[in-house]
Amino acid sequence: MARGKGIVPHFLYPSLWEVDLEKLKELGIKAILLDLDNTVALGGRNEIPEKVRAWIEDAKEKGFKLCIFSNTLKVRRLWRISLDLGIPYVRGKFKPRRGGLKKALNYLGVEPRESVMIGDRLLTDILGGNRVGMWTILVKPLEGGVGIMTKLFYYLERFLLRLAIREHIEAYFRQNI
């Protein structure tokens, strides 16, 4: 596997429910770690879109180990959503630090190369997953769950991603031409 670098994800998808589970199987992925806010549930709320529920059920049926990995301060909410979806959670206090992700991987009994981190944030979800050596997937945030400050962070992150990708491509051509 080509190790992800910095904030550059391995894959981009418009939404969680569009992530191709068969493609993940082909890559040898056994476990999926899911960010909570604006990936699984609307930011700060308990609402889970039906398409997200259906995708999670499909992933379970296909044999994936699932875990919500979140740095939310609202642990009671995290617990409720975890129970509602029937999947465990691990709270990573300081995303993108490695400790919480390693704890989640140990809990699921998988190696980083057998797992994927899916989330909507570059500087927490993608950077954290890449630092541990996991596959990473960036999805667009759920509509209706994003406040003004979060929107500002998304704009900043997208700008940083464009710079990182440009640097990544330029480095590739310097090495291969």
C-alpha positions in Angstrom: 0.0 0.0 0.0 1.2 3.5 -0.8 1.3 5.2 2.6 -0.8 8.3 2.8 1.1 11.5 3.3 0.0 14.3 5.5 -3.5 15.5 4.8 -3.8 13.8 1.4 -6.4 11.1 1.5 -6.1 7.9 -0.5 -9.7 8.3 -1.8 -12.4 11.0 -2.0 -16.1 10.3 -2.0 -19.1 12.7 -2.1 -20.7 10.9 0.9 -20.2 8.0 3.3 -23.0 6.0 1.6 -21.1 6.2 -1.7 -18.0 4.6 -0.4 -17.6 1.3 -2.4 -17.5 -1.5 0.1 -16.4 -4.0 -2.6 -13.4 -1.9 -3.4 -12.5 -1.8 0.3 -12.7 -5.7 0.4 -10.4 -5.8 -2.7 -7.8 -3.7 -0.8 -7.8 -6.2 2.1 -9.6 -3.9 4.5 -11.2 -5.6 7.4 -12.1 -2.7 9.7 -13.7 0.7 9.1 -13.3 3.6 11.6 -15.9 6.3 11.2 -15.8 9.8 12.3 -18.9 10.9 14.1 -19.8 14.5 13.4 -20.8 15.4 9.9 -19.8 11.9 8.7 -22.2 9.5 10.5 -24.5 12.1 12.3 -25.3 15.7 11.8 -22.8 17.9 13.8 -23.7 18.0 17.5 -27.0 16.2 16.9 -28.4 12.7 17.1 -29.8 12.6 13.6 -28.4 9.8 11.4 -29.5 9.9 7.8 -31.2 6.7 6.6 -28.6 6.3 3.8 -25.9 6.2 6.5 -27.8 3.6 8.5 -28.3 1.5 5.3 -24.6 1.7 4.4 -23.5 0.7 8.0 -25.9 -2.3 7.9 -24.5 -3.3 4.5 -20.9 -3.0 5.8 -21.8 -5.2 8.8 -23.4 -7.8 6.5 -20.3 -7.8 4.3 -18.2 -8.7 7.4 -16.4 -5.4 8.1 -15.6 -4.6 11.7 -16.9 -1.1 12.4 -16.1 1.5 15.1 -17.0 5.1 15.6 -13.8 7.0 16.3 -14.5 10.5 17.6 -12.9 13.3 19.6 -16.3 14.7 20.7 -16.7 16.1 24.2 -20.3 14.9 24.2 -19.5 11.3 25.4 -23.1 10.6 26.3 -24.2 11.4 22.7 -21.4 9.3 21.3 -22.6 6.4 23.5 -26.2 6.8 22.4 -25.4 6.9 18.7 -23.1 3.9 19.1 -25.9 1.9 20.8 -28.4 3.1 18.1 -26.2 1.8 15.3 -25.0 -1.3 17.1 -21.3 -0.6 16.7 -18.7 0.2 19.3 -16.9 3.5 19.7 -13.5 4.6 20.8 -13.0 8.2 21.9 -9.7 9.7 20.7 -9.2 12.8 22.9 -6.7 14.5 20.7 -7.1 13.7 17.0 -4.9 13.4 15.0 -2.6 11.9 17.6 -1.8 8.2 17.1 -2.7 6.9 20.5 -6.5 6.9 20.1 -6.4 5.3 16.6 -4.0 2.6 17.8 -6.4 1.9 20.7 -9.3 1.5 18.2 -7.2 -0.8 16.0 -6.2 -2.9 19.0 -9.8 -3.1 20.1 -10.8 -4.3 16.6 -7.8 -6.7 16.4 -6.5 -5.4 13.0 -3.4 -3.9 11.6 -3.3 -0.4 10.2 -3.0 -1.7 6.6 -6.2 -3.7 7.1 -8.2 -0.7 8.1 -9.6 2.6 6.8 -10.4 5.9 8.5 -13.4 7.7 7.0 -14.1 11.2 7.9 -14.9 14.8 6.7 -11.9 16.6 8.2 -8.4 16.7 6.8 -6.6 17.9 9.9 -8.0 15.3 12.2 -9.4 12.3 10.4 -7.2 12.0 7.4 -4.0 13.3 9.0 -4.5 10.9 12.0 -5.2 7.9 9.8 -2.2 8.6 7.5 0.1 9.0 10.5 -0.9 5.5 11.7 -0.5 3.9 8.3 -4.2 3.3 7.6 -6.1 3.8 4.4 -8.0 7.1 4.5 -11.1 8.4 2.8 -12.3 11.9 2.8 -16.1 12.5 2.4 -18.0 15.7 2.1 -19.7 16.7 5.4 -23.4 15.8 5.8 -25.7 18.7 4.7 -27.4 20.6 7.4 -24.9 19.8 10.2 -22.3 22.4 9.7 -22.1 25.7 11.6 -20.3 28.9 10.4 -17.0 28.2 12.2 -16.9 24.6 10.9 -17.5 26.0 7.3 -14.5 28.2 7.8 -12.3 25.3 8.8 -13.5 23.3 5.8 -12.5 26.2 3.4 -9.1 26.3 5.1 -8.7 22.6 4.8 -9.7 22.5 1.2 -7.2 25.2 0.4 -4.5 23.2 2.2 -5.4 20.1 0.4 -5.0 21.8 -3.0 -1.6 22.9 -2.0 -0.6 19.5 -0.7 -1.8 17.7 -3.8 0.1 20.2 -6.0 3.2 19.5 -4.0 2.6 15.8 -4.1 2.3 15.8 -7.9 5.3 18.0 -8.4 7.4 15.7 -6.2 6.2 12.7 -8.1 7.3 14.2 -11.4 10.7 15.4 -10.0 11.4 11.7 -9.0 10.0 10.0 -12.1 11.1 12.2 -15.0 
